């Protein structure tokens, strides 16, 4: 299984830090030349590998950590996303609901990634919190996951645990997904909630 993070702003770098802490190699890419962010990747850890977008999207699991408006551009990098799992880390705050066709933002994203399995996740925490060690006073920081594909949700849940988080599945994109989305001028009820689960 191999991984990629598309987008290397604050959220992308916070995700990369989680992979580095766990010793899991991950490709990172933007629309820019990899050399332009190679030093930032190296500063996070040796397993953070800068790649061109066309190379990075070949990964089995792709974290979409770009601005919401850029998701379609990333989707065009492949003719089909069949066999791949996309983790939607975007937030559509400021995007009018009518622009989303009245549907959850993650469902709009899913439609762009033809054939792929989409999981909404890792998007409810700010970058400064997401980038911290998820081990907190004997507990683990919670990440919420929503998907219409139970297999994909289980796959990302297992990865979240490997990264040190405690995943909580919220159900489908139109149910639980609404709790962790921003759109228009409102945030879902679980956005920015920093929770820790104790086993």
C-alpha positions as CSV (number, residue, x, y, z in Angstrom):
1,X,0.0,0.0,0.0
2,X,1.4,3.4,-0.9
3,X,0.3,6.9,0.0
4,X,0.3,10.5,-1.3
5,X,-0.7,13.9,0.0
6,X,-1.8,16.3,-2.7
7,X,-1.3,19.9,-1.4
8,X,1.6,20.9,0.8
9,X,0.2,24.0,2.6
10,X,-0.4,23.9,6.4
11,X,-2.8,21.0,6.3
12,X,-0.7,18.9,3.9
13,X,2.4,19.5,6.0
14,X,0.5,18.6,9.2
15,X,-0.5,15.3,7.5
16,X,3.0,14.7,6.4
17,X,4.2,15.2,10.0
18,X,1.8,12.4,11.1
19,X,3.3,10.0,8.5
20,X,6.8,11.0,9.5
21,X,6.1,10.4,13.2
22,X,4.8,6.9,12.4
23,X,7.7,6.1,10.0
24,X,5.4,5.6,7.0
25,X,6.6,6.9,3.7
26,X,4.4,9.2,1.8
27,X,4.7,11.1,-1.5
28,X,3.8,14.8,-1.4
29,X,2.9,16.9,-4.5
30,X,1.5,20.2,-5.6
31,X,1.1,21.7,-9.1
32,X,4.6,23.2,-8.6
33,X,7.9,21.6,-9.3
34,X,8.9,19.2,-6.5
35,X,12.2,21.0,-6.1
36,X,10.4,24.1,-4.9
37,X,9.2,22.4,-1.7
38,X,11.9,19.7,-1.4
39,X,13.6,21.4,1.6
40,X,10.3,21.8,3.5
41,X,9.6,18.1,2.9
42,X,13.1,17.1,4.1
43,X,12.6,19.2,7.2
44,X,9.6,17.1,8.2
45,X,11.4,13.7,7.7
46,X,13.3,11.5,5.3
47,X,10.1,9.5,4.3
48,X,8.4,12.6,2.9
49,X,9.1,12.3,-0.8
50,X,8.4,15.2,-3.1
51,X,7.0,14.2,-6.5
52,X,5.3,15.6,-9.5
53,X,1.5,15.5,-9.4
54,X,1.3,13.0,-12.2
55,X,3.5,10.6,-10.2
56,X,1.9,11.1,-6.8
57,X,-1.6,10.3,-8.0
58,X,-0.5,6.8,-8.8
59,X,-0.6,6.0,-5.1
60,X,-3.3,3.6,-3.7
61,X,-4.5,6.1,-1.1
62,X,-4.5,9.8,-2.0
63,X,-5.1,12.6,0.6
64,X,-6.7,15.6,-1.0
65,X,-5.3,18.5,1.0
66,X,-5.9,21.3,-1.5
67,X,-8.3,24.3,-1.4
68,X,-11.8,23.1,-2.3
69,X,-11.8,25.0,-5.6
70,X,-8.7,23.0,-6.8
71,X,-10.2,19.5,-6.3
72,X,-11.4,19.2,-10.0
73,X,-7.9,20.1,-11.2
74,X,-6.4,17.2,-9.2
75,X,-9.2,14.9,-10.4
76,X,-8.1,15.6,-14.0
77,X,-4.7,14.2,-13.3
78,X,-6.1,10.7,-14.0
79,X,-8.7,9.5,-16.5
80,X,-10.1,7.2,-13.9
81,X,-9.6,6.8,-10.1
82,X,-10.8,3.2,-10.1
83,X,-9.1,1.1,-7.4
84,X,-8.0,4.2,-5.5
85,X,-9.2,5.6,-2.2
86,X,-9.4,9.4,-1.9
87,X,-9.4,11.0,1.5
88,X,-11.2,14.4,1.2
89,X,-9.5,16.8,3.6
90,X,-11.0,19.8,1.9
91,X,-13.4,22.3,3.4
92,X,-16.0,24.2,1.2
93,X,-16.5,27.0,3.7
94,X,-17.5,30.1,1.6
95,X,-18.8,28.0,-1.3
96,X,-22.5,28.7,-1.8
97,X,-24.7,25.5,-1.3
98,X,-26.3,26.0,-4.7
99,X,-22.8,25.7,-6.3
100,X,-22.7,22.2,-4.7
101,X,-26.0,21.3,-6.2
102,X,-27.5,21.3,-2.7
103,X,-25.5,18.2,-1.8
104,X,-22.7,17.7,0.8
105,X,-19.4,19.1,-0.3
106,X,-17.7,15.6,-0.2
107,X,-20.3,14.2,-2.5
108,X,-19.4,16.9,-5.0
109,X,-15.8,16.0,-4.6
110,X,-16.6,12.3,-5.1
111,X,-18.3,13.0,-8.4
112,X,-15.1,14.6,-9.7
113,X,-13.0,11.5,-8.9
114,X,-14.6,9.0,-11.3
115,X,-14.4,5.4,-10.1
116,X,-12.6,6.3,-6.8
117,X,-13.8,5.5,-3.3
118,X,-14.1,8.6,-1.2
119,X,-13.7,9.0,2.5
120,X,-14.3,12.4,4.2
121,X,-11.8,12.7,7.0
122,X,-8.9,14.5,8.8
123,X,-10.6,17.9,7.9
124,X,-12.2,18.9,11.1
125,X,-9.0,19.9,12.9
126,X,-7.0,23.0,12.3
127,X,-3.5,22.5,10.9
128,X,-1.8,23.4,14.2
129,X,-3.8,20.7,16.1
130,X,-3.6,18.1,13.3
131,X,0.2,18.5,13.2
132,X,0.6,17.7,16.9
133,X,1.4,14.2,18.3
134,X,-2.1,12.6,18.6
135,X,-1.1,10.8,21.8
136,X,-2.6,13.0,24.5
137,X,-2.3,12.1,28.2
138,X,-2.8,8.4,27.7
139,X,-5.5,8.9,25.0
140,X,-5.5,9.4,21.3
141,X,-6.8,12.4,19.3
142,X,-10.0,11.6,17.4
143,X,-10.4,11.9,13.6
144,X,-13.9,11.6,12.1
145,X,-14.5,9.6,9.0
146,X,-17.5,9.5,6.7
147,X,-18.0,7.5,3.6
148,X,-20.6,5.7,1.4
149,X,-18.1,2.8,1.1
150,X,-17.7,0.8,4.3
151,X,-14.6,-0.9,3.0
152,X,-12.9,2.4,2.2
153,X,-13.9,3.8,5.6
154,X,-12.4,0.7,7.3
155,X,-9.2,1.0,5.3
156,X,-8.7,4.7,6.2
157,X,-9.7,3.9,9.8
158,X,-6.9,1.3,10.0
159,X,-4.5,3.9,8.5
160,X,-5.6,6.5,11.0
161,X,-4.8,4.1,13.9
162,X,-1.4,3.4,12.4
163,X,-0.8,7.2,12.3
164,X,-1.7,7.3,16.1
165,X,-5.2,8.7,15.9
166,X,-8.5,7.2,17.1
167,X,-10.9,7.1,14.2
168,X,-14.7,7.5,14.7
169,X,-16.9,6.5,11.8
170,X,-19.9,8.8,11.2
171,X,-21.7,6.9,8.5
172,X,-22.4,8.0,5.0
173,X,-21.5,11.3,3.3
174,X,-25.1,12.6,3.5
175,X,-25.5,11.8,7.2
176,X,-22.3,11.9,9.2
177,X,-20.5,13.8,6.4
178,X,-22.7,16.8,7.1
179,X,-21.2,17.0,10.6
180,X,-17.7,17.6,9.3
181,X,-18.3,19.9,6.3
182,X,-18.1,23.6,5.8
183,X,-20.2,25.2,3.1
184,X,-21.7,28.6,2.6
185,X,-21.1,30.5,5.8
186,X,-21.6,27.6,8.2
187,X,-19.5,24.8,9.7
188,X,-20.7,21.3,10.5
189,X,-21.2,20.7,14.3
190,X,-18.0,18.6,14.7
191,X,-15.7,21.0,12.9
192,X,-12.8,22.3,15.1
193,X,-13.9,19.9,18.0
194,X,-10.6,18.6,19.4
195,X,-11.6,15.4,21.1
196,X,-9.4,12.7,22.8
197,X,-10.5,9.1,23.2
198,X,-9.4,7.0,26.1
199,X,-9.4,3.2,25.6
